Amino acid sequence: MCVTVVSLLGLTLGSIGCGKGTDRRINLALETSATDVDGGTFAPKRDFQSKDDYRTDTQLEETPPTVNPPADDLEFEQAPPDRDVAARLDQYADIAASGTVLDLGEALKIAQASSREFLNAEEEYILAAIRLLIERHRFGPRFFNDTRLALDGNLDTTNNDTTLSIINELRAVQQLPYGGAIEASLIWNAAEMLREEVSGEYSSATTFAINANIPLLRNSGPIAKESLIQAERDLVYAARQFERFRRVFLVDIAVDYFDLVAQLSAIANLERSLGSRLQQQERTAARVAAGREAAFQTRRFEEQVLGVRSSLINAQERYILALDRFKVRLGLAVSDEVVIIPVEIRVPEPEITPKDAVALALNYRLDLQTRRDFIDDSRRDVANSKNQLLPDLDLDGGVRIGSDPNDNYGDFDFDFKETGYNASVTFGLPLDREIERLQLRASIIGLERDIRGYEQFRDNVIVDSRASVRAIDQARFGLSLAEQRIGINELILEQLVLEEADSLEITNAEDQLLESENARDLAFRDLRVSILNYLLSTGQMRVTREGQFDPLPGMGDIRIVPAGGVAPPP
């Protein structure tokens, strides 16, 4: 009896202390899958141990509190009609000059550490590994130990016999790879008679048994491991999906960053335009005072100053809103002060044709490979559905060995004379397989849909890869045109200033120069984004473990430099 209690206690303590072993198995599965995918994929490292007590005072409340007061309990304070709205807008548009400094590299690093999108994608990968470990454990040897303490007696005063018994059953179950299971059990039964008049009588017996159930037709073959096969493949899919997400995420963060930089440039251009308008307004006022121009010219410049100031306030508000959303995406607090440092990523333009880009995409796109593998999953599902139409033919058998019944204290003294066995074959006619036939039709339809889905996805990949090459050429051409327009507008403005032309003509020329400069900045942004999208759409984008862009051989020394600056020497 003591042996049973000690063994049970040891098994219990062992199961409690195996948490870190489970974490190691999860990390090993992630590392293995990442290595199989290759291409720079890395396995996330997470601490799976709970650091918090998830219990709260409200989690068991059947009616959680709701804060929704009626209209009579609310208050609305009207703004005074004479409030200084311009001052309030200027306060809103006060862009932080100090705080967390973010360039592109730092933004990508923060995104990998705290972005909710990234953490969710990472956890989907981890959950796929956990699901696989669950299935692997199902197909490994599983051990169980049950101990039952029973007291048996009656209320008859003429018979005070009471029996105390302890039954301990230690079982090991193994799923067979091609169907069925085998189970080995060791049952220890100890009983003691408790009497009032005489001392108790003690007896014990031990039985060792092996039983097996093996299907020979239905549920036999690869279908028996379907859940394990699918879980193994799902982990590969999850590794591909996580790596694809890292690449898409890098481009998305870079695009958001470039948009912020372009908005900062537009704000700077508007501020310069506003300063120029104010100078022209002062000069025009002086000319009007000297009688050299009509008085209405001053009003015209006042109207232009108001227009530029309104555009500037709107641009500042758009930037602040975009910056707040960018902070949320990075996982930063909205209240954090962030300063965007404009930088450029100097990625060379590829020498590629649309046809070559299509070949690269069809070969390298991870998501396309996964969609192609879905078809094999559906084909396997059809084969499994056909298996369910077969008749049942199951083989059952077992062997059991008991201890010597005459030796009450020899717990493990097996007597092979007490050996017994059983064997049976069960054949079930497939009289009702209507549900299975319908499920087979559904599996065939699912296969056809996956084939069409793959073909459509493949065609979209082809379209995207071809379009990415054209987008690079279009962006380069647009940048060239924008730079030419800047040169032309600069010459026009310079000539008008030398000729001391009318103030209105000068301001119109300044507007044209401002528009061309904004167009140039947007063209720079479009070119950078188009190159990144080309690498992404063709499956050539690579991301380092730190979340930075990993240049390909032939790109040279890719650097992130200040906007409009020159790359520093190595």
C-alpha positions, 0 to 999 in steps of 0.5 A: 500500500505504501508503494502505491502512495509513494509512486502516485506522489512521485508521478504527481510531482513529476507532472507538476515540475515538467513545465520548463520541459514543455517550453523547451519542446515548443521552442525546439519545434519552432526552431526546427520548422524555421530551419526547414523553411530557411530563407532567413526565417527565425523562430520566436523566443518567448517565455511561456511561464505566466508572470501574472495572476489572471484572477480578478474580482470581476471575472466571476460576476454573472452581470458585469457592470455597465456604465451607460447613464441616461441623458439627464445625467450627462452634461454638455458645455457649450463653447463661447462664441468668441473663443480663439479657434486659431490659437487652439488650432496652433496649439494642436499643430504644435509638432513635438521637437523633443521625445523619442527619436524615430528614424526608419531603422528604429521604427522597424526595431520597435515594431518587432518588439511591441507592435500588437500586429507582430506579437499576434502573428508571432503567437499564431506561429507558436500556437501551431507548434503547440497544436503539433506537440499535442498531436505528437503526444497523442501518438506517443506512449501516454501514461495514466495512474488511477488510485481508488480507495473504497470502503464496503460494509453494511448496517446489519448488527449481526455482521459487522464485516467492513472491507477497506480496499485500494485499487491502483491501475497504472496504464500505458496507451500507445496509438498505432501509426496505421490505426488502433491502439495498444494498452498495457496495464498493471492493476494492484488490488489490496483489501483488508477486512476490518472486524470488531472481534478479531484482527483484520484479514489482508489480501492483495493481487496484481494483474498485468494485462495487454489489450489491442484493438486494430482496424483492418479496413475502415480507419486503417492506414494513413487516415489513422495519422491524419491529425498528426500529418495535418498538424506537422504540415500546419506548422510548416504553413505557420512558419511560412506565414510568419516569415511572409508577415515579417516581410509584408510588415516591414514594407507596411511600416516603411510605407507609413514612415515614408508617408510621414516624411512626405507630410513633414516635407509638405509642411516645411514647403507650406511654412516656406510659402507662408513666409514668402506670402507674408513678405510679399504682403509687406512689400505690397503694403509699402507700395500701396502706401507709396501710391505705386499700387492699388489698395485692393492688391493688399487685400488679395495678398491677405486672402492668399495668406489666409489660404496658405495658413489654412492649408498649413493647419490642415497639413499639420493636423493630417500629420499629427493624426498619421503620427498617432496612428503610427505610434499605435501600430508600433505599440507605443503609447499615444501620449508618447512624444515622438520625433520623426527623423527624415531618412532615405533608404538607398535601394538600387533599382533592379534590372528586370523584365516583367517575365523574369519577375513572374518566374521569380514570384512563382518560385519564391513566394511562400504564400503561393507554395502554401496554397499549392500544398493546400491542394494536397491536403484536400486530396488527402481528405478525399482519400480519407473520405473514401476510406470511411465507405469501407466496411468495419473489420476490427481485430481485438485481442489481449493477454493477462497474467495474474499473481499467485492467488495463494500468496496474499503478500506477494504483490508482484509474484506472477503465476503464469498458470493464471495467464488468460487471453482473448481474441475476436474479429468484428465485421460490420457491413456498411449498410448505412454510409449515406453520411459518409457518401455525402462527406465524400462529395463535400471533400471532392468539392473542397478539392476543386475549390482549392484548385481554383483558389490556387489558380486564382491566387497564382494568377494574382501573383503573376499580375502583381509581380508584373505590375511591380516592375512597371511601377518602378519604371513609372516611379522613376519616370515620374521622379525625372519629370518632377525634377525637371519641373523644379528646374524650370520653375526655379528659373522662372521664379529667378527671372521674375525676381530679377525683372521685379515683376508684379507681386502676384506673378511672383507668388504664382511662380512660387506656388508652381515651385511648391507644387513641383517640390511636393511632387518630387517628394512624393515621387521619391516616396513612390520609387522607394516603395515600388522597389520594396513592393517588387522585392515583396511581390517576387518573394525576394524580400529578406528581413533580419532577425532584428526586423531590418531590411537584409540586402541581396547580393549585388545590391551593394552597401544599402544604407539609411541616410538623412533625407537629401543627404549623402551616405557617410563613409564606412 
